[in-house]
Amino acid sequence: MSNFIRDSYNGIYKVVLKPYMPALMTVVLLVVGVLVGLFWAYVVSPTVFYDADPSTLEQSWQDEWVKLLADRNAASNFDVSQNIIDLLRRIENPVEVVDRLLVTPGEEANVPRLQAIRPYAEAAMPGVPAPQPSLIGNLLPFIVLPILIVILSVVFSLLWGMLLRGNVYEPAMRRIRGERMSEEERAIRQQVQAAKQAEITSRTDYSTSAMGAPVFQKMSSFLAGHGAYDESFGIDDASGKFLGECGAAIKLTAGTEGTAKPASFELWLFDKVTTMTTSKFLVTPLVLNDAALRARHEPGAELVPAQAGQIVTVEDQSLRMQVRVVDIQFANEPTLPPSSVVQKLTLEFAVWAKQSAGAPAVPAMAVPQGGYVPPPQTAPSAIPAAPVVNPTIPTARSVPLPPLPPADTAAYRPPASPVPAPTRSVAAPPPRPPAPPSEDDPFGGTGDFSPVS
């Protein structure tokens, strides 16, 4: 448990929170300022109250309150008893105040008026208790407020450092002051705009090529410092049928830790027919000249030099993909040879669907002009040797057929006398099967279901 707490402290507080925490001196100054303000408000220049409830007054001023009510009751020319009772309830113990004033030296002139309101004081009992000051109540603002200031200062510092300063304050102040972007920011913005423009102007026109228009064509751009590069695209034909996928991703990086840039890109093609993924690698001279870096690729993989205008062909059973290097820029890495890592890369993907192999070509049928081509003749079906006939037809004897005319006769004329229709001798019919049960025969046994030739 102790190891977990220590690791959490080292990993979360020291790395994430501590850079944005307020300095100890800042927190101390805030607390001291709050304490000075409280001392000034409570001791040096305390708050002056007015229109407060009579129960919060000092006792001498509560006595004055009772004498004023006695004077009002004596001066009124109508019944004000209920109003006097309500006002006497505003102090803690009106009977005790009236009785004490009746025996107080110097109040002899007010004795008749005080005796007149004493029944009203009894009716007003008990009055509102006066608030009693306490040590905790007096010290509470000096304890709670500094703790609250410390918590709020820490929370505000974390929000300011993590979210508000870089995302809100600094951009707003740059706009207010009219400051220009730094050279690095301007270069990155120009590279992004150039990459977007290349997707429009550098697109290849395949409509006049021997392969024809591809079923898929897409531009893809990589720029160092703008997140990881891992592109993937779905490939569909004109009817929306899914054929496969293709894409590119960073395979190897090189350079200083924290600022490493790609030295090898994987160009891959997935064929739906074979469900296989075929890859080739676009690599810098650093990888080509280093056996250890080459060995980090798949065994037998083809490594293609990364240079402008390079065309990499990847194909499978039903798809052929061409990836053209539209633009490439190398980064200057002090610890590596020139042209070792890529700063910017723009690729163009084009995919064609291959013709299905093994399908024989069907020759076109020659049709004479103005003529009709009859459908191909099929061989006649064989005649059964001994067909079964209906036993109700009487058996006829066999009669020989007349001879056919000679083959070289120009025209054939039938004989003058009619010739009876030839018949074939048949065997005796098989015995009739028994009638099916009534529940299986819808005709009640009267139907004849024997086969007829």
RAFEN-V300674 format. One line per field, one symbol per residue. ss: DSSP state (a for helix, b for strand, c for the rest). burial: I if it has 16 or more other C-alpha atoms within 10 Angstrom, else O. A space follows every 50 residues. Layout:
ss->???
burial->???
//
This chain:
ss->caaaaaaaaaaaaaaaaaaacccaaaaaaaaaaaaaaaaaaaaacccccc cccaaaccaaaaaaaaaaaaaaaaacccccaaaaaaaacccccaaaaaaa aacccccaaaaaaaaaaaaaaaacccccccccccaaaaaaaaaaaaaaaa aaaaaaaaaaaaaaaaaaaaaaaaaaacccccaaaaaaaaaaaaaaaaaa accccccccccccccbbbbbbbbccccccbbbbbbbcccccbbbbbbbbb bbbbccccccbbbbbbbbbbbccccbbbbbbbbcaaaaccaaaaaccccc ccbbbcccccbbbbbcccbbbbbbbbbbbbbcccccccccbbbbbbbbbb bbbccccccccccccccccccccccccccccccccccccccccccccccc cccccccccccccccccccccccccccccccccccccccccccccccccc ccc
burial->OOOOOOOOOOOOOOOOOOOIIIOOOOIOOOIOOOIOOIOOOOOOOOOOOO OOOIIIIOOOOIIOIIIOIIOOIOOOOOOOOOOIIOIIIIIIIIIOIIOO IIOOOOOOOOIOIIIOIIOIIIIIIIIIOIOOOOOOOOOOOIOOOIOOOI OOOIOOIIOIIOOOOOOOOOOOOOOOOOOOOOOOOOOOOOOIOOIOOIIO OOOOOOOOOOOOOIOIIOIIIIIIOOOOIOOOOOIIOOOOOOIIIIIIII IIIIIOOOOIIIIIIIIIIIIIOOOOOOIIIIIIIIIOOOOOIIOOIOOO OOIIIIIOOIIIOIIIOIIIIIIIIIIIIIIOIOOOOOIIIIIIIIIIII IIIOOOOOOOOOOOOOOOOOOOOOOOOOOOOOOOOOOIIOOOOOOOOOOO OOOOOOOOOOOOOOOOOOOOOOOOOOOOOOOOOOOOOOOOOOOOOOOOOO OOO
//
